[in-house]
Amino acid sequence: MSMTKKIKTILIERNMTIKELSDKLGYEGSYLYNKLARDKMTETELRMIADALNCDYDGIFTFRDTGKQI
């Protein structure tokens, strides 16, 4: 599932619109809409979004064969 789909799913759970999230983050105009449309967000942005949605975000890689996380 793309990051955009995950964010939109959380928005539904939180009864929040993209506009409301954008306002909460202090973004102007269509900045967040464009980021979501391109599904291109930095880890910093994802952490800010998670915080605004009262969620935790853990960007990690997990080796499938060993379970080691980086």
C-alpha positions as CSV (number, residue, x, y, z in Angstrom):
1,M,0.0,0.0,0.0
2,S,1.4,3.4,-0.9
3,M,2.1,6.0,1.7
4,T,-0.7,8.2,0.3
5,K,-3.2,5.4,0.7
6,K,-2.1,4.8,4.2
7,I,-2.5,8.5,5.0
8,K,-5.9,8.7,3.4
9,T,-7.0,5.6,5.4
10,I,-5.9,7.2,8.6
11,L,-7.7,10.4,7.6
12,I,-10.9,8.4,7.2
13,E,-10.4,6.8,10.7
14,R,-9.8,10.2,12.2
15,N,-12.8,11.8,10.4
16,M,-10.4,14.4,8.9
17,T,-10.0,15.9,5.5
18,I,-6.8,16.5,3.6
19,K,-7.6,20.3,4.0
20,E,-7.8,19.9,7.7
21,L,-4.6,18.0,7.9
22,S,-2.9,20.6,5.6
23,D,-4.1,23.4,7.9
24,K,-2.9,21.5,11.0
25,L,0.5,21.2,9.4
26,G,0.6,24.9,8.4
27,Y,0.9,24.1,4.7
28,E,-0.3,26.7,2.2
29,G,-2.6,26.1,-0.8
30,S,-2.4,22.8,-2.5
31,Y,1.1,21.7,-1.2
32,L,-0.2,18.6,0.6
33,Y,-2.6,17.7,-2.2
34,N,0.4,17.8,-4.6
35,K,2.6,15.7,-2.3
36,L,0.0,13.1,-1.9
37,A,-0.8,13.0,-5.6
38,R,2.9,12.3,-6.3
39,D,3.3,10.0,-3.3
40,K,6.6,11.8,-2.6
41,M,7.2,12.8,1.0
42,T,10.3,13.0,3.0
43,E,10.7,11.0,6.2
44,T,10.5,14.3,8.1
45,E,7.2,15.1,6.4
46,L,5.9,11.7,7.2
47,R,6.8,12.1,10.9
48,M,5.0,15.5,11.0
49,I,2.0,14.0,9.3
50,A,2.0,11.1,11.8
51,D,2.3,13.5,14.7
52,A,-0.6,15.6,13.4
53,L,-2.7,12.5,13.1
54,N,-1.8,11.3,16.6
55,C,0.1,8.3,15.2
56,D,3.6,6.9,15.4
57,Y,5.7,6.5,12.3
58,D,8.6,4.1,12.2
59,G,10.5,4.1,8.9
60,I,12.5,0.9,9.0
61,F,13.9,-1.7,6.8
62,T,13.5,-5.3,7.9
63,F,15.6,-8.1,6.4
64,R,13.1,-10.8,5.3
65,D,15.5,-13.7,5.9
66,T,16.9,-12.7,9.3
67,G,14.3,-10.2,10.7
68,K,17.1,-7.7,11.4
69,Q,15.9,-4.1,11.3
70,I,17.8,-1.1,10.1
